[in-house]
Amino acid sequence: MHLRNARLQPAQRAINRSHLMQTLQQPRNAPSLLAQRATTRAKLLHFHHLAQRA
């Protein structure tokens, strides 16, 4: 379990770095990107909640 997390971490870090670079390159779009990410997270949480209830 711990080994799998250690393997996933660098990939996650790379994704975060590329995402940060995109945000820095497009300062005008940053607020909309954050809003989009927030709505996506809300949807995921909503579906997770529905799955738990079922």
Steps between C-alpha positions, in 0.01 A plus 500: 500500500774743600708403195210570266454846653872568459477401133196722439646806670748612228229476234264705715775754559563526124128553435488769767807669352359503145168628634681777688695593187177524299346723767807723505503527122132599491444740791172622351357148496615410850173594677289308247735202529461502877123527468496214250709286734268585790189399304668178388589421860143575611365264233742226605402541865132493402537176304709349780222589744238339274712187464533470878123536549412234242 
